[in-house]
């Protein structure tokens, strides 16, 4: 009898070209996604005079620097140069490029799944830490640095030590207005921003099964904020239904054949996990961050922590964070005035996220300005077909083109120093949204609630009597 | 990348947990070509006051010649930007000593000859205690896995494969190309058993359904 295998074990062994005596494996890469930030890696390749080993498996996306307004004339020469460099590299190596004006352009972690480039059982690499997103399909997906990107470009393989397996089980039913974002902020607050360091997380349990693909992607995306380089969900009928008919996905008989294989991609019943964590879905409330690390998160009904009551280790960090955020210890989080809102990012820029925000905003006005940047041009198109753009515009928010935008600020969309932003993004680090910017992470519905009231607000009362 | 076995230099303490890579180098500097040097961007916003002048109390400003950084838990968490390592390396750093590192940061560090040395929280405190006003001379012995600061000698952990790589200054691509036959065989096997892995040509799939 063979030993019980985890999903991680199964994915790992199917990609292992060889294992060195020191325990490092050489893994075959099925999909390599590159973006403007990959310029260092292409430069390394050029230094060696090397070609991209598998152009057919390599896809380029303009996202990190993509302007969300006035795409035709990019004023900033640095931004223009970053995009032109990617274009030149994609052309030179014969890569399919999702360029600025491509009807399928968008954020790399939105485009991959949307195009059916992301499939169960694949190994997906990208020079971006949120590559864990693709694990939502039962893929082995992880972010890598520029040297590793150059290595994948040159060899279509990556050296990696196998992480330990970790499982987060969420059973039960999420209450209305609670989403995958709240699950993620919840476990990160409990386990810490390095709670999953060295581990590959598998999300399981009935609440995870009930999530849409969009929700699973949000959850896997945020794995890295808890220190996990990998996040994954075993594929099921929800996964297969999402994939059928996607542009690059297998078709007809090939799809059926693939699906037979995909159905075996789950952890065996008695598989062993180095870490096992359980959460009850019913206990998860709308969650917001108050500090400068994703672990500094609390239910919206809570009060801001009093540093003197925290463990010695956390005191200084909490004091510094409250100071940076301009918040007073012991006060309720709810009611904190915000200066602006942002909806978008690879975490929460998908159609379901925009629908959730629109459900709150419909027929209401935003008290503060805000930007909505759909995760891709296709999400944007879909949202316009559904009239969501009208809801956002009528509420007073700006409806823009897609890209990483105000999540990372590289394209010039930033929050001004000292300003407070309710944001559907993934990092509340100091200066992440711009120097001195104060970020509160929350779900898209909660961002919409903050827009409507101009303060951090529990979204649930605003959803009463509304069809979701 | 040049290999190394021992390093003698100045250590500086940065007693803060969760220094993320956005702090190590803010995103707005990342479009700069590497040839211009990334050392100027290291911890850019943390080491400056609001007006842009250097904050005199910041450890790295007080000890500008440092090459060994002793830091808190979860150093280099967050974004996979290798530019965070470039900023450290270009500023003259050879090693970061901390109780834990972000997984991606640590492998990026090793790929650039920067040692991510793991030392327990208690030993970190001991090392910091040896420093005079947050700075002091230090010595690292890579092969034996020890760091010496003042009168203290503290062992550090490092994955064996990473130790070998740092000592030899190996380039992974050269190593990997020696396995080209094994890679080709894996590829052909995958083609045979799992042809669905190769992406469908875009135009074969007429039913483009975008976002559901």
Interface residues (C-beta under 8 A of the other chain):
Chain A: X17 X18 X20 X22 X23 X24 X26 X28 X30 X31 X37 X40 X43 X48 X50 X56 X57 X65 X78 X79 X81 X82 X96 X114 X116 X117 X119 X121 X122 X127 X128 X129 X143 X144 X145 X146 X147 X148 X150 X151 X154 X155 X156 X157 X159 X161 X163 X193 X194 X197 X198 X224 X225 X227 X229 X242 X245 X246 X247 X248 X249 X250 X251 X254 X255 X257 X258 X261 X293 X313 X316 X317 X350 X351 X376 X378 X379 X381 X382 X408 X409 X410 X417 X427 X429 X430 X431 X432 X435 X436
Chain B: X16 X17 X18 X20 X22 X23 X26 X27 X28 X30 X31 X34 X45 X46 X50 X73 X74 X77 X78 X79 X80 X81 X82 X83 X85 X100 X102 X103 X104 X107 X108 X111 X112 X159 X160 X161 X164 X172 X173 X176 X177 X179 X182 X183 X186 X187 X190 X194 X195 X196 X197 X198 X199 X200 X202 X204 X205 X207 X208 X209 X210 X211 X212
